[in-house]
């Protein structure tokens, strides 16, 4: 049997707006190309050795539709959905068995089922071998339900399926350490896709994974990891105790929000464990909600203090400012730029609130009849796909473009921080 994994193309933040084409060369900001999420390499690692596998990443290479593969497995999230459906149609026309998995098929499986022979709902690790067996025995089901597997058995991802491809612009290696989140943030799909309970890989398994990479530059992909709850804090500190021992010293990229512990000892542990950059998303956490609403001066200053404490610990802060939330008005554009200036932010992105399927904002906007369309390719946080409350559609879009242009005006490309550059 031969399997071809497909990772469909999607429009990046800057790529999606012709008005921002001049920013496309800023490395790591808004238009970068990085290897696919870890779902495909994990399934590749679980695939028996007698099954030949290959990956086509449409973001860096054309798909070969003349492949002699028996099975086409397409993994995609919402901005990729339109492209994924096109891929499925073309392969099915050639008589191939086509199966779907990933975030979007998990939350809207009935839509994906219109284009694919089979749809995997949820996390596939525990059912992948069953799917392969059913394909071999010509018993493929329309739906498979993966549930929330124990991460202690998570295999080391088979990253070599994309390591030798040219066109990637991200120097850090993706490492997943947890799944699930107990929070219910407005635009986040994690609790829907991965459940509301935190699940962690064993620290030993993560370290073993890191040691197989051959590089000490990596990105822990899990946003909830730096939340201030005891589960996440305890796990992250245990993990960093082990990364401190690695030689050479690692350079770790984390992502999260302003909802982070800022005790000096905690931040020092992050730095000493190898954390060099924290990507902070503004928009859904209590601090940024209050800081960027009209009259939120006290929280604005508190948020500045949070960023300063992180920076004072030696960690670079890369910000992503959310625009278009119902608590905001047109002042948010200048407030975001003011914050970036006062916080001495060197690298920033801006995004438009997007009601991804099954998120809290999705359900609310449907109830209020505020969804403008379902062209999934535009659900990439660079387009207005809902009716804003305190802006017109055009005011929100123009404000978004204004923030990008104003922040990077007169800013040399080289001054945008590449966190994996020593």
GUSE-59420 format. One line per field, with one value per residue: residue in one letter; residue number from 0; z, y negated, x negated of N, C-alpha, C in turn. Coordinates in steps of 0.1 Angstrom, whole numbers, m for minus. Each point is the difference from the previous one (the first is absolute). Example, Ala and Ser with C-alpha at 12.3 -4.5 7.8 and 13.67 -1.06 7.14 Angstrom:
! GUSE-59420
code [a	s]
pos [0	1]
nw [78	m7]
nv [57	m11]
nu [m132	4]
caw [0	0]
cav [m12	m11]
cau [9	m9]
cw [0	8]
cv [m12	m11]
cu [m9	8]
END
This chain:
! GUSE-59420
code [x	x	x	x	x	x	x	x	x	x	x	x	x	x	x	x	x	x	x	x	x	x	x	x	x	x	x	x	x	x	x	x	x	x	x	x	x	x	x	x	x	x	x	x	x	x	x	x	x	x	x	x	x	x	x	x	x	x	x	x	x	x	x	x	x	x	x	x	x	x	x	x	x	x	x	x	x	x	x	x	x	x	x	x	x	x	x	x	x	x	x	x	x	x	x	x	x	x	x	x	x	x	x	x	x	x	x	x	x	x	x	x	x	x	x	x	x	x	x	x	x	x	x	x	x	x	x	x	x	x	x	x	x	x	x	x	x	x	x	x	x	x	x	x	x	x	x	x	x	x	x	x	x	x	x	x	x	x	x	x	x	x	x	x	x	x	x	x	x	x	x	x	x	x	x	x	x	x	x	x	x	x	x	x	x	x	x	x	x	x	x	x	x	x	x	x	x	x	x	x	x	x	x	x	x	x	x	x	x	x	x	x	x	x	x	x	x	x	x	x	x	x	x	x	x	x	x	x	x	x	x	x	x	x	x	x	x	x	x	x	x	x	x	x	x	x	x	x	x	x	x	x	x	x	x	x	x	x	x	x	x	x	x	x	x	x	x	x	x	x	x	x	x	x	x	x	x	x	x	x	x	x	x	x	x	x	x	x	x	x	x	x	x	x	x	x	x	x	x	x	x	x	x	x	x	x	x	x	x	x	x	x	x	x	x	x	x	x	x	x	x	x	x	x	x	x	x	x	x	x	x	x	x	x	x	x	x	x	x	x	x	x	x	x	x	x	x	x	x	x	x	x	x	x	x	x	x	x	x	x	x	x	x	x	x	x	x	x	x	x	x	x	x	x	x	x	x	x	x	x	x	x	x	x	x	x	x	x	x	x	x	x	x	x	x	x	x	x	x	x	x	x	x	x	x	x	x	x	x	x	x	x	x	x	x	x	x	x	x	x	x	x]
pos [0	1	2	3	4	5	6	7	8	9	10	11	12	13	14	15	16	17	18	19	20	21	22	23	24	25	26	27	28	29	30	31	32	33	34	35	36	37	38	39	40	41	42	43	44	45	46	47	48	49	50	51	52	53	54	55	56	57	58	59	60	61	62	63	64	65	66	67	68	69	70	71	72	73	74	75	76	77	78	79	80	81	82	83	84	85	86	87	88	89	90	91	92	93	94	95	96	97	98	99	100	101	102	103	104	105	106	107	108	109	110	111	112	113	114	115	116	117	118	119	120	121	122	123	124	125	126	127	128	129	130	131	132	133	134	135	136	137	138	139	140	141	142	143	144	145	146	147	148	149	150	151	152	153	154	155	156	157	158	159	160	161	162	163	164	165	166	167	168	169	170	171	172	173	174	175	176	177	178	179	180	181	182	183	184	185	186	187	188	189	190	191	192	193	194	195	196	197	198	199	200	201	202	203	204	205	206	207	208	209	210	211	212	213	214	215	216	217	218	219	220	221	222	223	224	225	226	227	228	229	230	231	232	233	234	235	236	237	238	239	240	241	242	243	244	245	246	247	248	249	250	251	252	253	254	255	256	257	258	259	260	261	262	263	264	265	266	267	268	269	270	271	272	273	274	275	276	277	278	279	280	281	282	283	284	285	286	287	288	289	290	291	292	293	294	295	296	297	298	299	300	301	302	303	304	305	306	307	308	309	310	311	312	313	314	315	316	317	318	319	320	321	322	323	324	325	326	327	328	329	330	331	332	333	334	335	336	337	338	339	340	341	342	343	344	345	346	347	348	349	350	351	352	353	354	355	356	357	358	359	360	361	362	363	364	365	366	367	368	369	370	371	372	373	374	375	376	377	378	379	380	381	382	383	384	385	386	387	388	389	390	391	392	393	394	395	396	397	398	399	400	401	402	403	404	405	406	407	408	409	410	411	412	413	414	415	416	417	418	419	420	421]
nw [0	m7	9	m5	9	1	0	m1	m10	5	1	0	12	m3	m3	9	3	m12	9	5	m13	3	8	m12	m1	9	3	0	m8	3	m4	12	m5	7	5	m5	6	13	m3	m11	5	9	m9	m6	12	0	m12	m2	2	m1	6	m12	4	m3	1	m4	2	m3	12	m4	m4	m13	0	1	m9	m5	13	2	9	10	10	0	9	1	6	6	2	6	1	3	6	m5	3	12	m1	m5	9	9	m6	m1	12	5	m8	6	8	6	10	5	11	10	5	12	3	m13	m5	11	m3	m13	6	3	1	8	6	m4	4	12	m3	8	12	4	11	3	10	m10	10	7	m11	m1	9	7	m3	3	11	3	m3	6	9	m6	12	m8	12	1	13	6	12	1	5	12	m8	7	3	10	m9	0	m12	m2	m3	m12	5	m2	1	8	7	m10	3	m11	6	11	8	6	8	8	7	m5	12	0	10	m5	5	m5	4	12	m7	m2	m5	m4	m4	11	m8	8	8	m12	m5	11	2	12	m2	8	m11	7	m9	2	11	4	m4	6	10	0	m2	9	6	m6	3	8	5	6	m12	9	m4	13	m7	13	m4	5	m6	m4	0	8	m5	11	m7	m7	11	7	m11	m3	13	1	m10	4	11	m9	m5	12	0	m10	m8	m8	6	3	m12	10	m9	8	1	1	12	3	m1	6	7	8	8	6	10	m2	m2	11	5	m5	4	12	m2	m5	7	m13	m3	3	m8	2	1	m5	9	5	4	13	m1	m11	5	12	m5	m10	11	m4	4	m7	4	11	m7	m8	11	5	m11	0	12	m4	m11	7	9	m10	m6	12	m2	m11	1	m13	m2	m6	m4	3	m6	7	m12	4	12	5	8	m13	m1	m8	13	m2	m12	4	7	m10	m9	8	2	m13	m1	10	m5	m9	m7	m3	4	m10	3	m10	7	m9	10	1	m2	4	m8	7	m3	12	m7	m5	12	6	m10	1	13	m1	m8	5	m4	m7	2	m8	m5	3	m12	3	6	m4	6	m13	3	m4	8	9	5	0	13	2	m11	m12	m9	m7	11	2	m13	m2	12	m5	m12	6	8	m9	m8	10	4	m12	2	m10	0	1	m11	0	2	m9	12	m4	8	m12	m1	2]
nv [12	m11	m8	m10	m6	m8	m11	m4	m8	m12	m10	m5	m6	m2	13	0	m9	m3	m7	13	1	m13	6	6	m8	m5	6	11	m10	5	4	4	9	8	10	10	m2	4	m3	m5	m6	m3	m2	m7	m5	m1	m4	12	5	10	m11	m3	m11	m11	m12	m7	m10	m3	m3	11	9	2	3	12	m3	3	m2	11	m10	9	m7	m9	m4	m8	m7	m6	m13	m8	m8	12	m1	m12	m2	4	m7	m10	2	1	m11	m6	4	m4	m11	2	2	m10	7	m8	m2	m5	m9	m4	m13	m4	12	m3	m13	2	12	m5	m12	4	6	m12	m2	6	11	m6	m2	m4	2	m11	4	2	m3	1	m7	m5	9	m3	m12	2	7	m10	m9	7	0	m12	m4	m10	m6	m6	4	m6	4	m9	m9	2	5	9	m12	9	3	m13	3	1	m13	4	m9	11	1	m11	6	8	m5	m6	m12	7	m9	11	m5	m3	10	4	m3	10	m6	m6	4	m7	m6	m4	m10	m11	m4	m13	0	8	9	m2	m7	m4	m3	m5	m5	0	12	m5	4	7	m1	12	m6	13	2	m12	3	12	m6	m9	10	4	m12	0	m8	m11	m2	m2	3	m2	8	2	m7	11	3	m13	6	m9	9	6	6	m11	m8	10	3	m12	m3	11	m3	m13	7	7	m10	m4	13	m4	6	m11	m12	5	m3	m3	3	m8	4	m12	m5	m12	10	m6	9	m10	10	m7	8	m1	m13	0	8	m8	m11	5	4	m12	m5	m3	5	m10	8	m13	7	m11	0	12	m3	1	1	6	8	m1	4	7	m1	m8	m9	10	m12	4	8	m11	m7	7	0	m12	1	7	m8	m11	6	4	m12	m4	11	m7	1	2	m11	9	m11	4	m11	4	m1	m8	2	5	3	0	m12	m10	m3	12	m6	m12	6	8	m10	m7	11	2	m13	m1	11	m8	3	9	10	m2	6	m1	3	4	m3	13	1	7	10	m1	m12	m6	m7	12	6	m9	m1	13	0	m9	10	2	12	m5	10	11	m10	12	m2	m8	12	m10	m7	0	6	m9	10	m10	m3	m9	m1	m4	8	m6	8	m11	m5	12	2	m12	2	12	m5	m10	9	9	m9	m5	12	4	m12	m1	13	1	8	m3	m10	8	3	7	6	6	m13	6]
nu [m8	5	m5	7	m7	11	m8	13	0	m5	8	m13	m3	m13	m2	9	m8	3	8	m2	0	m1	8	2	m10	8	m11	8	4	12	m12	m5	m9	7	m7	8	12	m1	13	m5	m10	9	10	m10	m3	13	m4	5	m12	9	5	m1	m7	7	m6	11	m8	12	m4	m7	10	0	12	m5	9	m12	0	m8	1	2	m6	9	m9	11	m10	10	m3	8	m11	m3	12	1	m12	3	11	m7	m9	10	6	m12	m3	12	m1	m12	11	m6	m4	9	m9	8	m8	m1	m3	0	m5	m7	1	m2	2	13	m7	m10	10	3	m12	1	m7	m9	6	m12	8	m7	m6	m9	m9	11	4	m13	m4	10	m2	m13	4	9	m10	m10	10	m1	m3	m5	1	12	2	m10	1	m9	9	m4	m9	m5	m6	1	9	0	m1	m13	3	5	m9	m6	13	m4	m9	0	12	0	m2	m3	6	2	m9	11	m2	12	4	9	5	11	12	11	12	m1	m7	7	m12	3	m13	m1	m6	m11	9	4	m12	m6	12	7	m6	m9	m6	m9	m9	m6	m6	m2	12	3	m8	5	11	m2	m5	11	3	m10	9	m5	5	9	13	3	7	0	10	8	m12	1	12	5	8	3	9	3	0	6	8	2	1	7	6	1	2	6	6	m1	2	8	m8	m1	0	12	7	8	9	6	12	7	4	7	8	m11	m6	m1	0	m9	2	13	0	m7	9	9	m6	m2	13	m2	11	0	12	9	8	4	11	3	10	m4	m12	2	m13	m2	9	m5	m12	7	8	9	m9	m7	m3	7	9	0	m1	10	6	m3	5	10	1	m1	8	8	0	3	7	0	14	m2	7	7	6	12	3	11	7	11	m5	11	m10	m4	m6	2	0	5	1	3	9	2	0	8	7	m1	3	9	4	m4	11	m8	8	9	11	9	11	9	8	m2	12	m11	4	12	m6	m3	m10	m3	2	m7	m9	1	1	m10	m1	m13	2	m10	m9	0	m6	m3	m4	11	1	m8	9	1	12	10	4	1	12	m10	m2	m12	0	m2	4	2	6	5	3	4	7	4	3	7	4	2	6	7	2	1	6	m9	5	m13	m1	m12	8	7	3	m11	10	m1	m3	m11]
caw [0	0	6	m2	9	m6	8	m11	1	7	m2	12	4	m9	m13	m3	m3	m10	5	9	m7	3	13	m1	2	14	4	12	3	m9	m13	0	m2	10	m3	4	14	3	m2	m11	4	10	m7	m7	9	4	m12	m1	m9	m14	m8	m5	3	m5	3	m8	6	m11	3	m5	m12	m7	3	m12	m1	m7	9	0	14	2	9	2	14	0	13	m2	9	m7	m12	m11	m4	m14	m8	3	m7	m14	m1	1	m12	m11	2	m2	m15	m5	6	13	13	6	13	5	15	4	8	m7	m1	13	5	m10	m7	m11	m12	m6	m5	m14	m10	3	3	14	8	14	9	12	0	m8	4	4	m10	m13	m5	m3	m13	m11	m2	m7	m14	m6	m1	m7	10	5	5	m4	11	11	12	6	14	6	5	10	m7	5	m11	m12	m6	m5	m14	m11	m7	m13	m12	m6	4	m12	m9	m1	0	13	5	15	4	12	m1	8	10	7	14	7	m8	8	7	8	m2	m11	m7	m10	m13	1	m3	8	8	m8	m7	8	13	10	11	m4	m1	m2	m3	11	m3	m6	m14	m7	m1	m10	m13	m2	m2	m13	m10	m5	1	13	m2	m2	4	6	m8	8	6	14	8	10	8	14	9	6	m9	m11	6	6	m11	m8	8	0	m14	m1	8	m9	m12	6	0	m14	m6	4	6	m10	m2	m1	m3	7	m4	11	1	11	12	2	13	m2	12	m5	0	m11	m13	m1	m4	m15	m7	3	m7	m14	m7	m5	m6	4	m9	9	m8	7	m5	8	14	8	0	m13	m2	7	m3	m13	m1	3	14	8	3	11	m5	m10	7	6	m11	m3	11	m2	m11	5	9	m8	m7	10	3	m12	m11	m10	m1	m14	3	m11	5	m5	m3	m4	11	4	11	m5	m10	m9	7	2	m9	6	13	m2	m4	12	9	m6	1	14	5	m8	m7	m12	m10	3	m10	3	m6	1	6	m10	6	m5	3	13	11	6	m9	m11	4	3	m12	m7	7	m3	m15	m3	m9	m13	m11	4	m9	10	m3	6	15	4	9	m8	m7	9	m4	8	1	12	8	1	m13	m12	m5	m6	10	7	m9	m1	12	0	m9	6	11	m7	m7	9	9	m8	m8	3	8	m8	1	9	14	5	7	m3	13	0	m4	13]
cav [m12	m13	m11	m13	m10	m13	m12	m9	m14	m9	m14	m5	m13	m10	5	m1	m14	m6	m13	2	7	m5	5	14	4	m1	14	4	m8	m1	7	10	14	9	14	3	3	13	11	9	7	10	11	6	9	12	8	12	m2	6	m10	m11	m12	m12	m12	m11	m12	m8	m14	m2	8	4	14	9	7	12	9	13	4	6	m9	m14	m4	m15	m6	m14	m8	m8	m7	9	9	m1	6	14	6	1	12	12	2	4	13	9	2	10	12	2	0	m13	m2	m14	m1	m13	m8	m3	11	4	m9	1	13	3	m7	7	13	m2	0	11	13	3	m12	3	m10	0	4	13	9	13	6	0	14	5	m6	6	13	0	m3	12	11	m6	m2	m13	m6	m14	m8	6	m9	2	m3	m8	11	m2	m4	7	9	m8	4	m10	m2	4	m13	1	0	m13	m6	m3	m9	m14	m10	m3	m12	0	7	8	13	1	11	0	5	2	m3	m3	m12	m2	m13	0	m13	m3	4	11	13	11	8	7	11	8	2	m10	4	m1	12	m3	10	1	m8	8	2	m12	m2	10	m6	m11	6	6	m11	m4	m14	m5	m11	6	m7	7	m5	1	m13	0	4	m10	m5	0	11	9	12	m4	m5	11	8	m8	m1	13	1	m9	5	10	m7	m7	9	3	m7	m13	m5	m2	m13	4	m10	3	m9	m1	m13	m7	8	8	m3	m9	0	m1	14	8	m5	3	15	1	m4	9	12	m2	m8	m12	m8	3	m6	m3	m3	m10	0	8	2	m11	m13	m7	m4	m13	m10	m5	m5	m15	m3	10	m5	7	13	m3	m2	13	8	m5	5	14	2	m5	10	11	m5	m2	13	4	6	m8	1	m1	m2	2	m8	3	m11	3	6	m8	m10	m10	m9	m4	m4	11	0	m8	5	11	m6	m7	10	6	m10	m1	13	2	12	0	9	0	4	m5	9	m3	11	9	10	13	9	6	m8	m9	m11	6	3	m13	m7	7	m3	m14	m1	m9	7	m6	10	12	2	4	m5	m13	1	1	m11	m12	m5	m2	10	m2	m14	m6	m8	m14	m5	5	10	m7	m7	11	4	m11	m1	12	m4	m11	5	6	m10	m10	7	3	m11	m5	10	8	14	6	m4	10	10	14	5	12	m4	m1]
cau [8	m7	8	m5	5	1	2	5	m4	9	m4	m6	5	m5	3	15	3	m9	m5	m12	m10	m14	m4	m1	m14	m4	m1	7	12	12	0	m11	4	m6	4	13	2	m6	9	m4	m12	4	6	m10	m7	8	3	m9	m11	3	8	m8	7	m6	8	0	4	4	m5	m13	m2	13	5	m1	13	m2	m6	6	4	13	8	m4	5	m1	2	2	8	10	m4	m4	11	4	m11	1	11	m4	m10	7	7	m9	m5	11	2	m10	3	m8	6	m4	5	m3	m2	m5	10	12	8	4	11	11	m3	10	m4	m12	5	5	m11	m10	5	1	m4	m5	4	m8	m14	0	m10	5	8	m6	m3	13	3	m8	5	13	m3	m5	10	11	11	m1	12	1	m6	m8	m1	m13	0	m11	m9	m10	m12	m12	m4	m2	m13	m8	5	m9	m2	m8	8	m1	m13	m8	7	m5	10	4	m7	1	m12	3	7	12	0	12	m1	12	12	11	m1	12	5	10	m2	10	m3	m9	6	m6	9	9	m7	m8	6	m2	m9	m14	m7	m14	m10	m10	m11	m10	4	m3	m14	m4	4	m10	m13	0	1	m13	m1	5	9	13	12	11	12	13	3	3	m11	m4	11	m4	6	m11	m3	m9	m12	m8	m5	m10	m12	m6	m6	m12	m11	m7	m6	m12	m12	m4	m12	m1	12	11	6	14	11	13	11	10	8	m4	4	m12	m7	m11	m9	m14	m6	6	m6	m14	0	2	m12	m11	3	m3	10	m6	11	14	9	12	12	9	13	10	m3	6	m8	1	14	2	m9	3	13	0	m2	m7	m13	m7	m4	m10	m13	m3	m4	m14	m9	m1	m9	m13	m6	m5	m12	m11	m6	m9	8	6	15	5	14	10	11	13	8	13	8	12	m3	m9	5	m10	m12	m9	m11	m10	m4	m9	m13	m6	m5	m12	m10	m3	m6	m12	2	m8	6	14	10	13	9	14	8	7	9	m2	11	2	m6	11	4	7	14	7	3	11	12	3	1	m11	m10	1	m1	m7	m12	m9	m13	m1	1	m14	m3	m4	12	12	9	12	4	m5	10	m3	m7	5	m9	m11	m8	m8	m11	m9	m8	m10	m11	m7	m9	m11	m9	m5	m10	m13	m5	m13	m7	m8	3	m10	3	10	m9	1	m4	m9	m13	m8]
cw [0	4	m4	10	m8	10	m9	3	8	m2	14	2	m11	m15	m4	m3	m9	5	9	m7	3	13	m1	2	14	6	12	3	m11	m13	m1	m3	9	m3	6	15	2	m3	m11	4	11	m6	m9	9	4	m12	m1	m11	m14	m8	m4	2	m6	3	m11	8	m10	2	m5	m13	m6	4	m13	0	m8	9	m1	14	0	8	0	13	1	14	m2	11	m9	m12	m12	m6	m15	m9	2	m8	m15	m2	0	m13	m11	2	m1	m14	m6	7	13	12	7	13	6	15	3	7	m7	m1	14	4	m10	m8	m12	m13	m7	m7	m14	m10	2	2	15	8	14	8	13	m2	m5	5	3	m10	m14	m6	m4	m14	m11	m2	m7	m15	m7	m2	m7	9	6	4	m4	11	9	11	8	15	5	6	11	m7	4	m11	m13	m6	m4	m14	m10	m8	m13	m12	m6	2	m13	m11	0	0	13	5	15	5	12	m3	9	10	8	14	7	m10	10	7	8	m2	m12	m7	m12	m14	m1	m2	8	9	m8	m7	10	15	10	12	m6	0	m4	m4	13	m4	m6	m15	m8	m2	m10	m14	m4	m4	m14	m11	m6	0	13	m2	m2	6	7	m5	8	7	15	10	11	8	15	9	4	m9	m10	6	4	m11	m7	8	1	m14	m1	9	m8	m12	5	m2	m14	m4	m15	6	m11	m1	m3	m2	6	m5	12	m1	12	13	3	14	m3	13	m6	0	m12	m14	m1	m3	m15	m7	1	m7	m15	m8	m5	m5	5	m10	7	m9	9	m6	9	15	8	0	m13	m3	7	m4	m13	m2	3	15	9	3	10	m5	m11	6	7	m11	m5	10	m2	m11	5	9	m9	m7	10	4	m11	m11	m9	m1	m15	2	m12	6	m7	m2	m4	10	4	11	m5	m9	m9	6	1	m9	5	14	m2	m4	12	9	m5	2	14	5	m8	m7	m14	m11	4	m12	5	m7	3	7	m10	7	m5	4	14	12	6	m9	m12	4	3	m13	m9	6	m3	m15	m5	m9	m14	m11	6	m10	9	m3	5	15	5	8	m7	m8	10	m5	8	1	14	8	m1	m11	m11	m5	m6	10	7	m9	m2	12	2	m9	5	11	m6	m6	10	9	m8	m9	5	9	m9	2	10	15	6	6	m5	13	0	m6	12	2]
cv [m12	m11	m13	m10	m13	m10	m11	m14	m8	m14	m5	m14	m10	4	m3	m15	m6	m13	1	7	m4	6	15	5	0	14	2	m7	1	8	12	14	9	14	2	3	15	12	10	7	11	12	8	10	12	9	12	m2	5	m9	m11	m13	m12	m11	m10	m12	m11	m15	m2	7	4	15	8	8	13	11	14	5	6	m9	m14	m5	m15	m5	m16	m7	m10	m8	9	8	m1	7	16	7	1	11	13	4	6	14	11	3	10	13	3	0	m13	m1	m13	1	m14	m8	m2	12	5	m8	0	12	2	m7	7	13	m1	2	12	13	3	m12	5	m12	1	5	14	11	14	8	1	14	6	m5	7	15	1	m3	13	11	m5	m2	m14	m6	m15	m9	9	m10	3	m3	m7	10	m5	m3	7	10	m7	4	m12	m3	3	m13	1	0	m14	m7	m4	m8	m14	m9	m4	m12	0	9	9	13	0	12	m2	6	2	m2	m3	m14	m2	m13	1	m13	m1	6	13	13	11	8	9	12	10	2	m11	4	0	14	m3	12	1	m9	8	2	m13	m2	10	m5	m11	5	6	m11	m4	m15	m4	m12	6	m8	10	m5	m3	m14	0	2	m10	m6	2	10	10	11	m5	m5	11	8	m8	m1	13	2	m8	4	10	m7	m8	9	3	m8	3	m5	m3	m14	3	m12	5	m9	0	m13	m7	7	10	m4	m10	m1	1	14	8	m4	3	15	2	m4	10	13	m1	m8	m13	m9	5	m8	m2	m5	m9	2	7	1	m12	m13	m7	m4	m14	m11	m7	m4	m15	m2	10	m4	8	13	m1	m1	13	10	m4	5	15	3	m4	11	12	m4	m2	13	5	6	m10	2	m4	m1	2	m7	3	m12	4	6	m10	m10	m11	m10	m5	m5	12	0	m8	5	12	m5	m7	11	6	m10	m1	13	3	13	m1	8	1	5	m6	10	m5	12	8	11	14	9	6	m7	m8	m11	6	1	m14	m7	7	m4	m15	m3	m10	7	m5	11	12	4	3	m6	m13	0	2	m12	m13	m6	m1	9	0	m15	m5	m8	m15	m6	4	11	m7	m7	10	4	m11	m2	10	m3	m11	4	7	m10	m9	6	2	m11	m5	10	9	15	6	m3	8	12	14	7	12	m4	m3	m15]
cu [m9	9	m6	7	0	3	3	m6	10	m6	m5	6	m3	4	14	3	m10	m6	m12	m11	m15	m5	m4	m14	m5	1	8	12	10	0	m9	6	m7	6	14	0	m3	9	m5	m13	3	6	m10	m8	8	3	m10	m10	2	9	m8	8	m9	9	m1	5	3	m5	m14	m3	13	3	m1	13	m1	m6	7	4	14	9	m6	6	m3	3	1	8	8	m4	m4	12	4	m11	0	11	m3	m10	8	8	m9	m5	12	3	m9	2	m7	10	m5	6	m4	m2	m5	11	13	10	5	12	11	m2	10	m3	m11	5	6	m11	m10	7	2	m6	m4	4	m8	m15	m1	m9	5	8	m6	m3	14	5	m8	4	13	m2	m4	10	13	13	0	13	0	m6	m8	m1	m12	0	m12	m10	m10	m13	m13	m4	m3	m14	m8	4	m11	m2	m8	9	1	m13	m8	7	m6	12	5	m9	0	m11	2	8	12	m1	13	m2	13	12	11	m2	14	7	10	m1	8	m3	m8	7	m5	9	9	m7	m7	5	m4	m8	m15	m6	m15	m8	m9	m12	m11	2	m3	m15	m6	3	m10	m13	m1	m1	m13	m2	6	9	14	11	9	13	12	2	3	m12	m4	11	m4	6	m11	m4	m11	m13	m9	m7	m11	m13	m8	m7	m12	m11	m8	m6	m12	m12	m5	m12	0	13	11	4	15	10	13	11	10	7	m6	4	m11	m5	m12	m9	m14	m6	5	m6	m15	m2	3	m13	m11	2	m2	10	m6	11	13	9	13	11	10	14	10	m2	6	m8	2	15	3	m10	3	14	0	m1	m7	m14	m8	m5	m10	m13	m5	m6	m14	m10	m3	m11	m14	m7	m6	m13	m12	m6	m9	7	5	15	4	16	9	13	13	8	14	9	11	m3	m9	8	m12	m13	m10	m12	m12	m5	m10	m14	m6	m6	m13	m12	m5	m7	m13	0	m7	7	15	8	14	10	15	7	7	8	m2	11	m1	m7	12	5	9	15	7	3	10	13	5	0	m11	m11	3	0	m8	m11	m12	m14	m3	1	m15	m5	m5	12	11	10	13	3	m5	11	m3	m9	9	m10	m13	m9	m9	m11	m10	m9	m11	m12	m8	m10	m13	m10	m6	m11	m13	m4	m14	m8	m7	4	m9	3	11	m7	3	m5	m9	m14	m8	m5]
END
